[in-house]
């Protein structure tokens, strides 16, 4: 991962964005030596968002199992009958 100063980003944004699109490698932006932000390619960001949604769904399912909030197949079919018809 590349690191760039915020002043470099201000001066060379077009070049940094072009490099980012080509490499797909995130760029860490620092201010006064402290990490401030990440620049991430749009397609990489969207993939990360999709993966997070899947992981959140899995976590909700695992939580439901631990809390005994589950249904049998017959109960689930009964509740979903109007959508399955």
C-alpha positions as CSV (number, residue, x, y, z in Angstrom):
1,X,0.0,0.0,0.0
2,X,1.3,3.4,-0.9
3,X,1.3,6.4,1.5
4,X,1.0,9.9,0.3
5,X,1.0,13.3,2.1
6,X,-2.2,15.3,1.9
7,X,-0.2,18.1,0.3
8,X,0.9,15.6,-2.4
9,X,-2.7,14.7,-3.0
10,X,-3.7,18.3,-3.4
11,X,-0.9,18.9,-5.9
12,X,-1.0,15.6,-7.8
13,X,-4.6,14.3,-7.4
14,X,-5.0,13.4,-11.1
15,X,-1.8,11.3,-11.2
16,X,-2.6,9.6,-7.8
17,X,-6.1,8.8,-9.0
18,X,-4.8,7.4,-12.3
19,X,-2.3,5.2,-10.5
20,X,-5.1,4.1,-8.1
21,X,-7.3,3.1,-11.0
22,X,-4.5,1.1,-12.6
23,X,-3.1,-0.6,-9.6
24,X,-6.3,-1.0,-7.5
25,X,-4.0,-0.7,-4.5
26,X,-5.4,1.6,-1.7
27,X,-3.5,4.8,-0.9
28,X,-3.1,5.9,2.7
29,X,-3.3,9.7,3.0
30,X,-1.4,11.3,6.0
31,X,-1.6,14.7,7.6
32,X,1.3,15.8,9.7
33,X,2.5,12.2,9.8
34,X,-0.8,10.8,11.1
35,X,-3.0,8.5,9.0
36,X,-6.0,10.5,7.8
37,X,-7.9,8.7,5.1
38,X,-7.7,5.9,2.5
39,X,-8.3,6.3,-1.2
40,X,-9.8,3.2,-2.6
41,X,-10.7,2.4,-6.2
42,X,-14.5,2.5,-6.8
43,X,-14.8,-1.2,-7.9
44,X,-12.7,-2.3,-4.9
45,X,-14.9,-0.3,-2.5
46,X,-18.1,-1.7,-4.0
47,X,-16.8,-5.2,-3.7
48,X,-15.9,-4.5,0.0
49,X,-19.4,-3.2,0.6
50,X,-21.0,-6.3,-0.9
51,X,-18.8,-8.6,1.2
52,X,-19.6,-6.6,4.3
53,X,-23.3,-7.1,3.6
54,X,-22.9,-10.8,3.3
55,X,-20.8,-11.0,6.5
56,X,-23.4,-8.9,8.4
57,X,-26.1,-11.4,7.2
58,X,-24.1,-14.3,8.4
59,X,-23.5,-12.6,11.8
60,X,-27.3,-12.0,12.1
61,X,-28.0,-15.6,11.3
62,X,-25.4,-16.9,13.9
63,X,-26.9,-14.5,16.5
64,X,-30.4,-15.9,15.8
65,X,-29.1,-19.4,16.2
66,X,-27.5,-18.6,19.5
67,X,-30.6,-16.9,20.7
68,X,-32.8,-19.8,19.6
69,X,-34.7,-17.6,17.1
70,X,-35.0,-20.2,14.4
71,X,-37.8,-22.0,12.6
72,X,-38.3,-25.4,11.2
73,X,-38.6,-25.8,7.4
74,X,-42.4,-26.2,7.8
75,X,-42.7,-23.1,9.9
76,X,-40.6,-21.1,7.5
77,X,-42.6,-22.3,4.5
78,X,-45.8,-21.4,6.3
79,X,-44.6,-17.9,7.0
80,X,-43.4,-17.5,3.4
81,X,-46.4,-19.1,1.7
82,X,-47.7,-15.9,0.2
83,X,-44.3,-15.3,-1.5
84,X,-43.9,-18.9,-2.6
85,X,-47.3,-19.3,-4.3
